[in-house]
Amino acid sequence: MKFKTFPIDRQMNMMDCGVACLKMICKYYSLQLCESST
């Protein structure tokens, strides 16, 4: 079984780790991620 390489997405600040993790997971599975600021 061959695995894809996992994409790296750095967080912008200390509070951004969850968003960075979700972005990497979505990129790995080729899912669209809507980034909007609230």
N, CA, C and O atoms as a GROMACS GRO file, in nm:
protein
  152
    1MET      N    1   0.085  -0.117   0.000
    1MET     CA    2   0.000   0.000   0.000
    1MET      C    3   0.089   0.124   0.000
    1MET      O    4   0.182   0.134   0.080
    2LYS      N    5   0.061   0.216  -0.090
    2LYS     CA    6   0.140   0.338  -0.098
    2LYS      C    7   0.060   0.454  -0.039
    2LYS      O    8  -0.057   0.473  -0.073
    3PHE      N    9   0.123   0.529   0.050
    3PHE     CA   10   0.058   0.642   0.115
    3PHE      C   11   0.096   0.772   0.046
    3PHE      O   12   0.208   0.787  -0.003
    4LYS      N   13   0.001   0.866   0.042
    4LYS     CA   14   0.032   0.999  -0.011
    4LYS      C   15   0.114   1.074   0.092
    4LYS      O   16   0.107   1.046   0.212
    5THR      N   17   0.192   1.170   0.045
    5THR     CA   18   0.264   1.255   0.139
    5THR      C   19   0.165   1.349   0.205
    5THR      O   20   0.071   1.396   0.142
    6PHE      N   21   0.188   1.376   0.331
    6PHE     CA   22   0.095   1.459   0.407
    6PHE      C   23   0.132   1.606   0.388
    6PHE      O   24   0.248   1.642   0.406
    7PRO      N   25   0.035   1.691   0.351
    7PRO     CA   26   0.064   1.833   0.329
    7PRO      C   27   0.096   1.905   0.460
    7PRO      O   28   0.038   1.875   0.564
    8ILE      N   29   0.186   1.999   0.452
    8ILE     CA   30   0.224   2.079   0.569
    8ILE      C   31   0.164   2.218   0.554
    8ILE      O   32   0.179   2.282   0.450
    9ASP      N   33   0.097   2.264   0.657
    9ASP     CA   34   0.038   2.398   0.658
    9ASP      C   35   0.071   2.460   0.793
    9ASP      O   36   0.021   2.415   0.896
   10ARG      N   37   0.153   2.560   0.792
   10ARG     CA   38   0.196   2.622   0.919
   10ARG      C   39   0.089   2.712   0.976
   10ARG      O   40   0.014   2.777   0.903
   11GLN      N   41   0.083   2.715   1.108
   11GLN     CA   42  -0.013   2.804   1.174
   11GLN      C   43   0.040   2.945   1.178
   11GLN      O   44   0.162   2.967   1.181
   12MET      N   45  -0.050   3.042   1.176
   12MET     CA   46  -0.012   3.183   1.173
   12MET      C   47   0.029   3.235   1.310
   12MET      O   48   0.117   3.322   1.319
   13ASN      N   49  -0.033   3.183   1.417
   13ASN     CA   50   0.002   3.225   1.552
   13ASN      C   51  -0.027   3.109   1.648
   13ASN      O   52  -0.068   3.002   1.604
   14MET      N   53  -0.007   3.130   1.778
   14MET     CA   54  -0.024   3.022   1.875
   14MET      C   55  -0.168   2.973   1.885
   14MET      O   56  -0.191   2.858   1.923
   15MET      N   57  -0.264   3.056   1.852
   15MET     CA   58  -0.405   3.019   1.865
   15MET      C   59  -0.462   2.954   1.738
   15MET      O   60  -0.581   2.923   1.733
   16ASP      N   61  -0.379   2.932   1.638
   16ASP     CA   62  -0.424   2.887   1.507
   16ASP      C   63  -0.397   2.739   1.481
   16ASP      O   64  -0.406   2.695   1.366
   17CYS      N   65  -0.364   2.661   1.585
   17CYS     CA   66  -0.322   2.522   1.561
   17CYS      C   67  -0.437   2.434   1.512
   17CYS      O   68  -0.416   2.348   1.427
   18GLY      N   69  -0.558   2.454   1.564
   18GLY     CA   70  -0.672   2.373   1.520
   18GLY      C   71  -0.706   2.395   1.374
   18GLY      O   72  -0.733   2.301   1.300
   19VAL      N   73  -0.704   2.521   1.333
   19VAL     CA   74  -0.733   2.556   1.194
   19VAL      C   75  -0.627   2.497   1.102
   19VAL      O   76  -0.659   2.444   0.996
   20ALA      N   77  -0.501   2.506   1.141
   20ALA     CA   78  -0.393   2.451   1.059
   20ALA      C   79  -0.408   2.300   1.044
   20ALA      O   80  -0.385   2.246   0.936
   21CYS      N   81  -0.445   2.231   1.151
   21CYS     CA   82  -0.465   2.085   1.145
   21CYS      C   83  -0.579   2.049   1.050
   21CYS      O   84  -0.565   1.959   0.968
   22LEU      N   85  -0.690   2.120   1.062
   22LEU     CA   86  -0.804   2.092   0.974
   22LEU      C   87  -0.770   2.119   0.828
   22LEU      O   88  -0.813   2.045   0.740
   23LYS      N   89  -0.694   2.225   0.802
   23LYS     CA   90  -0.654   2.255   0.665
   23LYS      C   91  -0.568   2.144   0.607
   23LYS      O   92  -0.586   2.106   0.491
   24MET      N   93  -0.475   2.090   0.687
   24MET     CA   94  -0.389   1.982   0.638
   24MET      C   95  -0.469   1.855   0.610
   24MET      O   96  -0.446   1.787   0.510
   25ILE      N   97  -0.564   1.823   0.698
   25ILE     CA   98  -0.647   1.704   0.678
   25ILE      C   99  -0.732   1.719   0.553
   25ILE      O  100  -0.744   1.625   0.474
   26CYS      N  101  -0.790   1.836   0.534
   26CYS     CA  102  -0.872   1.860   0.415
   26CYS      C  103  -0.789   1.852   0.287
   26CYS      O  104  -0.834   1.797   0.187
   27LYS      N  105  -0.669   1.906   0.290
   27LYS     CA  106  -0.581   1.898   0.173
   27LYS      C  107  -0.544   1.753   0.143
   27LYS      O  108  -0.538   1.714   0.026
   28TYR      N  109  -0.520   1.673   0.245
   28TYR     CA  110  -0.483   1.533   0.227
   28TYR      C  111  -0.593   1.456   0.156
   28TYR      O  112  -0.566   1.375   0.067
   29TYR      N  113  -0.718   1.481   0.196
   29TYR     CA  114  -0.832   1.411   0.137
   29TYR      C  115  -0.895   1.487   0.021
   29TYR      O  116  -1.003   1.450  -0.026
   30SER      N  117  -0.829   1.592  -0.028
   30SER     CA  118  -0.874   1.673  -0.142
   30SER      C  119  -1.013   1.731  -0.120
   30SER      O  120  -1.096   1.732  -0.211
   31LEU      N  121  -1.039   1.779   0.001
   31LEU     CA  122  -1.166   1.841   0.034
   31LEU      C  123  -1.152   1.992   0.026
   31LEU      O  124  -1.046   2.047   0.056
   32GLN      N  125  -1.259   2.060  -0.014
   32GLN     CA  126  -1.259   2.205  -0.020
   32GLN      C  127  -1.284   2.260   0.120
   32GLN      O  128  -1.370   2.211   0.192
   33LEU      N  129  -1.208   2.360   0.158
   33LEU     CA  130  -1.222   2.423   0.289
   33LEU      C  131  -1.254   2.570   0.268
   33LEU      O  132  -1.179   2.642   0.204
   34CYS      N  133  -1.365   2.613   0.323
   34CYS     CA  134  -1.406   2.753   0.310
   34CYS      C  135  -1.347   2.830   0.428
   34CYS      O  136  -1.385   2.806   0.543
   35GLU      N  137  -1.256   2.921   0.401
   35GLU     CA  138  -1.194   3.001   0.506
   35GLU      C  139  -1.260   3.138   0.507
   35GLU      O  140  -1.240   3.218   0.416
   36SER      N  141  -1.338   3.163   0.610
   36SER     CA  142  -1.400   3.295   0.623
   36SER      C  143  -1.376   3.346   0.763
   36SER      O  144  -1.373   3.270   0.859
   37SER      N  145  -1.358   3.475   0.774
   37SER     CA  146  -1.336   3.534   0.906
   37SER      C  147  -1.469   3.583   0.960
   37SER      O  148  -1.550   3.641   0.887
   38THR      N  149  -1.491   3.560   1.089
   38THR     CA  150  -1.616   3.604   1.152
   38THR      C  151  -1.586   3.702   1.261
   38THR      O  152  -1.678   3.752   1.326
   0.00000   0.00000   0.00000
